[in-house]
Each structure stands twice: as C-alpha cells, then as structure tokens.
Amino acid sequence: MTTLRPFTCDDLFRFNRVNLDPLTETYGLPFYMQYLARWPEYFQVAESPTGDIMGYIMGKAEGRVAQEEWHGHVTALTVAPEFRRLGLAAKMMASLEQISENKNCYFVDLFVRVSNKVAVDMYKKLGYSIYRTVLEYYSGDPDEDAYDMRKALSADVKKKSIIPLPHPVRPEDIE
Amino acid sequence: MAGRGHVDVSERRLRPIYDALDASNNKKAIQEADKVLRKQKDLICAKALKAIALLRSSRRQEALLLAAEVAAQEPIEEATLQALTICYREMERGDLVARIYENAVKKVPQSEEFLSHLFMAYVRLGEYKKQQQTGMALYKVAPKNPYYFWSVMSIVMQALTTEDEKLSQKMFLPLAERMVEKMAKDTKIEAEAEVRLYLMILEKQKKYQDALEVVVGPLGNKLISEIELQSLKQAELYVQLEDWPKANAKYRKLLLTNPDNWLWYIHYFNSLFHLVDSGWTPSEADEGSSDDVVTGTVDMAIAFVEERVEEELKNGKRLQRGPFLARMELLKRLTERGNQEAADKIGLPADLLKDYFIKFGDKPCCFMDMRPYVSMLNPDNHAQFVEELQTYTEIPDEKTGDVSLPADVQAMQRHICCVGLARSLGLQEQLTEGDREELVQDLTRRHQHGLQFGKDLLPTDVQPSDSYLLMAVHIKYAVYMKTKKLGLLFELIVMLEKGVASSPSNAQYKLILIKLYILLGAFHPCKKLYDNMEIKHIQQDTLGYFYACYAVALGHLTPACSILSAMLKFFSANHKDTTEYIIAAYKYGSFHKIPEIISFRERLNLSHNYSALAVERMILDFIMETTNPEQMRELLDYMEISPEKDEIKWDLLKDNRDLTVLSSWEPKERELTDQHIELSFCQDRQWLRLRSLILRSLAAVILMSQPAPLDGEHSPQKQDASRNGEAPVEHGNTLTSLILDINTHVQEVEGQAGSENMSLLCGPPPTRMKVYLDGQHHVLLTSIFQVAVDVHSLETTDLNQSQELQEKIAKNFDCILKTFEYVLDSMDTSIASPGCPPQVYPHVLEGLVLLVETLCLMTLVTSQCHVMLKPMKATLTKKKRKKKNPTVVVPQVFDNFKTFVDSLVQFGEKLHTRLTEVNTVITAVDVSGLEIDPAEKEAISVETVWNKVKESYQISAGETSEVLKQKLQLLRTIRL
C-alpha cells in the first residue's frame, strides 16, 4: 500500500529511516534542490498509510535528442528496510519509465555497484541489461566499478541504445 | 567605442589575474592587477578582480571601497559586471549586485542579458515587486513566454508574502489571473509550467470551478509531466468543490488503474460517506459499468472494495497490500459510524486481521499495517487473538510438544509481528518480573537463532532478526523507566553492543545506544556511533538532538567545538544553497516549487536547533577561547551580538527534530504523543531563552566595560548604523533589564514544575534546566551581572558618595560566595561507586560541568569589572599623591573586590580538586575486581562497557579541569 507522490522539500526532514541505510547517500542541500527545481516530476516519494516515508526515487532527463541520447536517468532509488520485498522499487521504476516515455526518451539508464548483486538482479528482472562497465566509478576504499544498465523505451524502436559496449570505460569518458 | 583588437588586448592582460584567482593565489592576483592598472588605468575590470582578491585576503573594507569605485563608473562590459557580481555575492551584498545591473539597464535598456541578470538579482533578494517589473521589461525587449510568466509568478509571490490577505485576494491574484487569461485568450500558452501556474493562481483564490474548466479544457492536455496528473487534478478539484458524486467516481476510476494507492482510497471513502450522509441514491446511470460510475452507497462501496480484493487474488502476481488494507479501513470506518449491519457484511475484524496476517505476516511492515486496526478488537479478546495468530507461526515439536524455533525467515517475521502486536496491545504489561525476564531471554535467544537467516546478506543490510533484540530492549527499558536503576542501562548497552557486532548497519541499535550512553553520562562512545551512521547535512537538523548538546553538557568541550561548528555550517550555507535553486526553478519553469523552496529555506532558518546551537557555540567560545578582557571584546565583535536586541524569533521557531526515527512497539500509555513533543519543545525553548539571556548579558558586560568600538573590519554595517544618528545604547540599562528578564523567566519556569519529561525511549530528551536551577547557577550569574552593573554606575558616581552602591556590591559578592559554597558542598557526593555493574551518578557530572561553566563565566565578568575598577583606583591614587592628602579614604569596594577574587580563586581550586577526584574515583572503581569467571569473559560485557564509560568520564573531568585551570590563571592575574 503506497502513495506515490512528488517529493517535496519537507520530506527531507522525514526521510531518515530511509537514509540511515548505509548505501543511501545523504547529499548536501544543493543536490536535492537541483532535482526539485529542475526535474520535480522525476523525484517521487512512496508514503505508507501511516505517513512514513517508505522510499523514494530521484531521476532526470538529459542527453541530446539529435544523437538519440535523450534519456531518463535514475540517480537514486532506495527503500527503507522494513518496506522491502513489497515490490516498491519496481513500482517506482515503472513510474520513472512512464514519465520518460511521456517525454519521448529513448531509454532509461542507471548506475549500480557491481557488488550489489541484489540490485543488479532486480534491475535485470525489470528489463534492464548491462550496457557497459564504468571503472572505479564509486570512490571509496577501494574504488568500485559500476554497471551502466539500460532499458530501451518505445521511442528506440530498434533498441539501438542497449547494444552492449565491448569495453569498459572510465568515469571521465561518460557524459 | 573600442575596436575588437582592444578587447583582445584587455583579455590577454587580465588573464594572469584570473589565473591567480583560480589558483587561490590572492596575493599574486593583487600584484597582477596592480601591474595591469599601471599600464592601463582605465581597465576597471582589473580593479573589480582586485577587489575579489582583496576580499579573499580578508581585506573586506578595502575590497568594498574598490568595488564601489568600479560600480560608480556604472560599467557595462560583461567581464567587469561579472567580477563585481562575484565580489558582492561573496560579501553577501546581493543588494549591490542589483544596483550595478540597474545602472547597466539604465544605460542599455534593450539588453535582454542585463535585464535577466537584474531579474535574478532581485530573486536573490526576494524583491518580488521589482521582479515583476523587470520580468515585464524583459518580455517587452524579448517577447518570450518564460519572461512573461516570470513576471506573473512574481505577482503570485507578492500575493503569498503580503500580510494583507485582502491585498492578496483583491489585487495581486486577480492581476496575475488577468495576465494569464490574456495569454490564454490569445492561445499563447505554450508550456505545462504555465498551465500549472494558472491553476495555482485560481486555486489560491478558491476558484475551483474555473480551475476545473482549465483542467478539462484544451490546456489541461498539457498536464503530462506527472503520471495521471490531469485526472488527479480533476479529482482534487472535485473534492475542493465538494462535488462528492464526481469525486467518488473519479477516485473509483483511478483505483481501477492502481488499486494500491492509499491516498485514493482515503478520498474515495471520504466522498462515499459524504454521499451516504447526504442521502444519495443511485440513478440508472450508476448501475452500469461505465467509467464514471458513482458508488455512493455503503453496499456499492463494499462491493467495489471486495472486487478489488478478488481482482488482486486473481492477479497471480505478488499481492499488493492495498485492497486488503482498504477492506480493513472500510470496516473500521463503518464500525466507528455505528453501522454494524454493514460492517458485518465485510466480516469480523479478527477474521480480516487474521487473513491479512496470513497473507502479509512475513513482511516486516505487517505490524505497522495491522496496528491501526487491532483497535477494532474487543480488549478482552486481545490475548486470544494473538495466541491464534501464533498458531500460524509455531509448529510444536512432535516429540516434546515444545514450540520450536522458526524454520525460515518468513516464519520468523510472522512471529516478530505477533510479539510486536502483543506488546502494543499491552499484553506484556501484566507480566511478573520473572516472566518478563524470561520473555527478554526468549527474544534474545530468538534473535541469535534468527541470525542464520541473514548470513548471506551484505554487511550493509540489516539483519531480519534484529527486531527481536530491539523489542527485548524496549521491554527492559520500560523497567528502567519505572525503577531508574542505572544497572539496567549497562545491561541494555551490552545487549545492543552485541547487536551492533552482529548487524553493523542497524541504525536503530546505534541511535538507542547513543541515548543510553548519554543517560549514563558518557559522551565519548556516542561520537563514534554517530559518525559511523554518516549523519550529515539536513540530518544534523533532524537527528542532531540525539547528541549534539551533550558534548557540551557532559564536558567534552573540544569535540563540542567541532561538532557545533560542523552543524552550524550546514545552517549558514542554507540560504545561499537554496536561493540558487529558486533561480533555477524560474529558469526551468518549476513555478509550483518556488513557494515550497522558499518556505523550506525559512523552516531551516527558523530551526530551533539553529538558534540553540549558535547560542551554545558562542557561550562555549567565550569559555574556551578567551583569556583576557580584550580577547572577549574581539570575540564579541566577531559574533555581532547586540545585547539590547533579541534576534531569536521565538514565536516562529520550528521544531525540526525527527521523532519518528525509532521503531516502537509500545502500548498506548507509553506511545509518544503530540503533547509530549509539544511539551518538550516548549522546554527546549525555555532553556534556549535562558541561555540566550545569559549570553546577551555577558555581551552587555563586555560592551559596558569597553564601550569604544574596535577597528571595524568585522562589522562595517553595524558602524554605519550607529553613525546614522541612532542614540547610543546605555549597556548598563540593557543589562539591568536582562537581569530582570532572567529572574522573571526562571520564576515562570519554576512555576511550571511537575511537567517532567517522561524520557521515553523513542521520545525527546529533557533539557538541562532542572540541573541548572537546582545548582543555583542563575543566582550566581545574575548576582555577578548585577555587580557589573553597579561597578559600571560607580564610574559615573563620586566615589565618596557611593556608599549605598558599594554596599550593594558587597552584598552581591557575599551572596555569590555563599551560594557557591553551598552548591559545591551539595555536590560533595561520589561520582561512582563499585558494584556490578558499578554505579555512576551522571547528574553529579552534569552539575560539575555546569559549575565549571558558571565559574568561567563569572571569571570573565569579574575580569571586565576589573577593567572598569582599575582606572577608578588609578585616579584615586593620583589624587592621593597630588594632594599629598592622607585623608583620602580608599573606598571599601576595592578591598571587597580583592577579597572576592581571592575567594573565587579558592573555590575554583576546590572545584578543580573535585574534578581531579572524579578521575581518581572513576579509575578506582574497577570491575576486574568483580568475580567474573574468566571463562565467561566475552568480547562485549559489562566490563567493556564500563571501560568506555570510565574513559568518557575521565575525558569529561580532564577537559573541564583544563578550562577551569585556564580561567583560574586569569583570575589570579586580577590585581587592583
């Protein structure tokens, strides 16, 4: 049971149960503000009947239309531990994909830690495939590689956007 | 006009300055700028860049002058304007940025670029009226839709911010509406953002019908960014219009597309009962299966919800909770309305709950889902109900008949849910002490057993069996609340520390641990726990209450400085951080987000935490950083506190604490309620008021003894203001009224005794007020402040005629010394005593820390009194010498002062000894002497916890005695 609605500034005061998860980064205000100001429809929060924040998804649309690079991007997707295994992530992903469809995006992409098998498997189940590996994308000790995963949308009729790259790339080579 | 070649030359000449600035080499930037200016005097861009470099070298005043010189020439080249903008913005003088673009626009009125810079400069300042005009000017120069709507939005902002509701409703909003209407008529509306702005304007005027027409009309088709936005808007407007049949039909239809949306069910049920209450009857049109069917009778609604349940069951995919929860919600509402007949059609509450449990009991959220609905059960049947649920989770061992441990994670989750329900229904309240302890043991055993279900999880995941341990902790803590036995806290900490070892990512564990360590008076272990959770940015505001103020309260003063300043940094950056994105919202047409971001910025700015942290930080700075009166004056200037002005907007302060972060299974009587929160916030504000009055009093003392303004690097504005003919403030009077304020405030607080904080595990922590008042700190401080006022009066009185005043001073000295002695004696109890676990007395520690603080503050005030007394004494001595007149009597006040200082030093030394004793006592209490079987020694035990507590107390004693020592040195140098 979920109410999916646009994320508002005030939700930042209440998202602790979600953000205390060690893999969910709490960013400085400018980061959230940028998304709220520029892509408000892409920042959605799932709320439980009791008003608790269950999880949220943050995304954006970017890339050049001419090169068929115009796409939706998932910046963050997270669900509080007590609300996992309810299919919530899938719902939020579907919503982001729908919004991207409405904007005539060619595909949706996201980055995920290669070690995060649960997430990688989940994205695969949702129709995403590994497009390329980005070396040392996540800084830390040691740095960790990311998979750039993609799912083609209906605008990409021939599914050109998801043909995997044969070689890994460096973070500075991605746009 | 200069040719193109000239521009290139300038650019080339300026390059080294830019490079130096980019490399943060300000000295070089200044040199390069000077070099350029020697060659080419009129290249004012170099001056503007030099101003930036000066500013960044902390030469603010020079920078301001130089920038003003450039601005006076009303430049219009882009590079110069840009440099000036950067300079002024770094000075936080956005008003001056607006001025330079105003001038540029005057010179080049057709410049789209200047106008748009000017618009954004006004946005930064929140000058909505000027925004509106600039937006229109922009639209005239370049007729693009966004400019037009910037102007419209600026009118809306005037409507939202004016305090005159009439002005808002009769002038601003109608004006904005007309402007949009005009565009609509000319079919010039292009973007979705423009339509949403239109709707915002109509809704603010409650013109819901008009709004609805926009939504269903051609403009409504532009509402596509959010899913179902057009339908949702329609449904919302029907609710606003109280058009219940249409609202009902719309939400029904939305639910057909997504039967899991809770908000839609709520609106659906609300509309339903409005219809029922108004006696709505279905017409023929509502019988069919058309999309717009109204289901306005209870029977129809029951059928609709049952259909959703059926559909969901047929679906074959993972079940969504929505329809099942909705069915319980409908049952609950019908029961509350007394419509038993209809309720019975849905079923018995117990059956529905059981059904829900069978379907979703293995989900961690099941307990939370069910809790609102167990209230439907008859309290007499609670125990039986939970027992029945248990039968679904426990498979008795065939041979022994014992209930075995769960075989898989699902069975375990179901059991966790049962225990949670039993607790929240109050079934554990009647347990005997033995049974309760057994339950705790059982839960601990189950927690251990359940760890096997999570052994494949990543260390970043929370263990599914952690809830067992948390519930055990809650049970034990409830006993602590009743008995206040500190020994229980040790046991709880051991349980949780073990928990963290097996589930290192569980933040619940860590937050509770912080709370418990602080109850024991031990701050040191908290820092690591807190840092480990990576609590940062906005979380400092929402979760900082768990620990920030205790660094000060428990005497960990050095960490306190860095903790407080890290937190304050977040707040002070807020304005700049958010304002940038208000501008972005204009640029990207996210108009509906603009008021939201502005009120968010305000909510942070008005955060109680912000004020509280700032005040504590300033008090701490005085205590830690000043060793003589001059330093105090410098520090005060830097802080820009004006004692006569209360900067805190008390009525508007916001409580931004997140008090929902901890899970709770507590029964009603221990549930955190809004009243608890309100009470605690009220107490927080009272504490802040006391602290801020003390700080302002201290500021008044400093200004009183050293009235001459310092060289004004830090506060040019302040100086400007005082030059602008404001009457000089009499700080003596200010201090007198502050003392009065403190006394009145303390009386008020004391009058409200009995509103003790319950210290719930999930509740807000109490303030230090009680320890403070018990320790008579307010008496000590107000007395010394009064001494300062009276000494100040001596300055303007003939010493020979001031007998009365001198007596008053003597009386206050006496009062201070007596009070101090009394307080010191009353704290002559041990800080710890041996036992298993050892006893510690955190309130003794808190009292000592406060006494150190108060003595430090008194020392500072005394040193300022010295500054005032010294010239008086000198004049007197001179007189004596000149007239060679032995009959000039040395007034009593000087002797009294000397005696007072000497006594204060003695008390300080005593206090210092006490702190040394803390160290000795705490070190002597050693659990290794206890009879613990070495074989049973564990990695985490009462002993290891005790060692952490011990270490923390040692730090508290060490840090406070350091500060005390430093202040005693200052006291010893005070000689008249």
Interface residues (C-beta under 8 A of the other chain):
Chain A: M1 T2 T3 L4 R5 P6 T8 C9 D10 L12 F13 R14 N16 R17 N19 L20 D21 P22 L23 T26 Y27 G28 L29 P30 M33 Q34 L36 A37 R38 P40 E41 E47 S48 P49 T50 D52 P81 E82 F83 R84 R85 L86 G87 K91 S95 Q98 I99 N102 K103 S115 N116 V118
Chain B: I224 S225 E226 I227 D260 N261 W262 L263 W264 R318 Q320 R321 G322 L325 A326 E329 K363 P364 C365 M368 D369 P372 L458 T460 D461 V462 S505 A507 M533 E534 I535 K536 H537 I538 Q539 D541 T542 L543 A573 N574 D577 T578 E580 Y581 I582 A584 A585 Y588 S590 H592 K593 E596 I597 S599 F600 R603 N656 D658 T660 V661 S663
